[in-house]
């Protein structure tokens, strides 16, 4: 049995991919980004992870990405900003900064639209 807690926020950013067609040109997405933690136990306050701290971390991270061409940011020098890589990059920007002793794993999900999403999930190192 796992507890799960999640928060979501919107992100508008641009990117381009190295593929033929419209995705190869700079274009904008109205992403929805979800940060989720899972674990078997709660902390002494009855939380898996404090939702306010999760929200603060997610909002702060997305502000660093908002209204930018993602390809031009240092975080994407080594990887193209596909939805999959955007999810991983956001995970790497947020999860190590949060104190989450009760959580076992974290997932970041990025929706490019109401029909298309990508996630990055990993156990949290203790």
C-alpha positions as CSV (number, residue, x, y, z in Angstrom):
1,X,0.0,0.0,0.0
2,X,1.3,3.4,-1.0
3,X,0.3,6.9,-0.1
4,X,0.5,9.4,-3.0
5,X,0.4,13.2,-2.9
6,X,0.6,15.4,-6.0
7,X,0.4,19.1,-7.1
8,X,0.0,20.5,-10.6
9,X,0.8,23.8,-12.2
10,X,0.7,25.3,-15.7
11,X,3.8,26.1,-17.7
12,X,3.9,28.0,-21.0
13,X,7.2,27.5,-22.8
14,X,8.6,27.1,-26.3
15,X,10.8,24.5,-27.8
16,X,11.8,22.8,-31.0
17,X,12.8,19.2,-31.8
18,X,15.2,17.9,-34.3
19,X,12.5,16.3,-36.5
20,X,11.0,17.3,-39.8
21,X,7.7,19.2,-39.9
22,X,6.2,21.6,-37.5
23,X,7.8,20.2,-34.4
24,X,11.2,21.2,-35.9
25,X,10.3,24.9,-35.7
26,X,10.1,26.9,-32.5
27,X,6.6,26.5,-31.1
28,X,4.8,27.0,-27.9
29,X,3.1,24.6,-25.5
30,X,0.7,25.2,-22.6
31,X,2.1,22.3,-20.5
32,X,0.5,21.0,-17.3
33,X,3.2,19.7,-14.9
34,X,2.5,17.4,-12.0
35,X,4.8,16.5,-9.2
36,X,3.9,13.4,-7.2
37,X,5.5,11.6,-4.3
38,X,4.7,8.1,-3.1
39,X,5.6,6.2,0.1
40,X,4.4,3.6,2.6
41,X,4.7,5.6,5.8
42,X,3.8,9.1,6.9
43,X,6.0,11.5,8.9
44,X,5.3,12.4,12.5
45,X,3.0,15.3,11.3
46,X,0.9,12.8,9.3
47,X,2.3,13.9,5.9
48,X,4.0,12.0,3.2
49,X,5.3,15.3,1.9
50,X,4.0,18.8,2.8
51,X,1.8,19.9,-0.1
52,X,2.8,23.6,0.5
53,X,6.5,22.8,0.2
54,X,5.8,20.7,-2.9
55,X,3.8,23.6,-4.5
56,X,6.5,26.1,-3.6
57,X,9.2,24.0,-5.2
58,X,7.2,23.3,-8.3
59,X,6.2,26.9,-8.8
60,X,9.8,28.1,-8.3
61,X,11.1,25.6,-10.7
62,X,8.6,26.3,-13.4
63,X,9.2,30.1,-13.1
64,X,12.8,29.3,-14.2
65,X,11.5,27.7,-17.4
66,X,8.4,29.8,-18.1
67,X,8.2,31.8,-21.3
68,X,11.6,30.6,-22.5
69,X,12.7,28.6,-25.5
70,X,13.7,25.5,-23.5
71,X,16.5,24.6,-26.1
72,X,18.4,27.8,-25.1
73,X,18.5,27.0,-21.3
74,X,21.5,25.4,-19.7
75,X,19.4,22.5,-18.4
76,X,18.9,21.4,-22.0
77,X,22.5,21.6,-23.3
78,X,22.8,17.9,-23.0
79,X,19.3,16.8,-24.0
80,X,16.6,18.0,-26.3
81,X,13.4,19.3,-24.6
82,X,11.0,16.5,-25.5
83,X,8.2,16.0,-23.0
84,X,10.1,13.0,-21.7
85,X,13.3,15.0,-21.1
86,X,11.3,18.0,-19.7
87,X,9.8,15.7,-17.1
88,X,13.2,14.3,-16.2
89,X,14.8,17.8,-16.0
90,X,12.1,19.1,-13.8
91,X,12.5,16.0,-11.5
92,X,16.2,16.7,-11.3
93,X,15.6,20.3,-10.5
94,X,13.1,19.7,-7.7
95,X,13.4,16.4,-6.0
96,X,17.0,16.7,-4.6
97,X,16.0,20.1,-3.0
98,X,13.1,18.8,-1.0
99,X,13.3,17.1,2.4
100,X,11.1,14.0,1.8
101,X,12.1,11.4,4.4
102,X,8.8,9.5,4.2
103,X,8.7,9.4,0.4
104,X,10.1,6.4,-1.5
105,X,9.7,7.6,-5.1
106,X,8.9,10.7,-7.1
107,X,7.2,11.2,-10.5
108,X,7.0,14.3,-12.7
109,X,4.4,14.1,-15.4
110,X,4.3,16.7,-18.2
111,X,1.1,17.0,-20.4
112,X,1.7,18.6,-23.8
113,X,-2.0,18.5,-24.4
114,X,-5.1,16.9,-22.9
115,X,-4.3,13.8,-24.8
116,X,-0.5,13.5,-24.6
117,X,1.7,13.1,-21.6
118,X,5.2,11.9,-20.6
119,X,6.4,10.9,-17.1
120,X,9.7,10.4,-15.3
121,X,9.7,8.3,-12.2
122,X,12.5,7.3,-9.9
123,X,13.2,6.1,-6.4
124,X,14.5,8.7,-4.1
125,X,18.0,8.0,-2.9
126,X,18.2,7.9,0.9
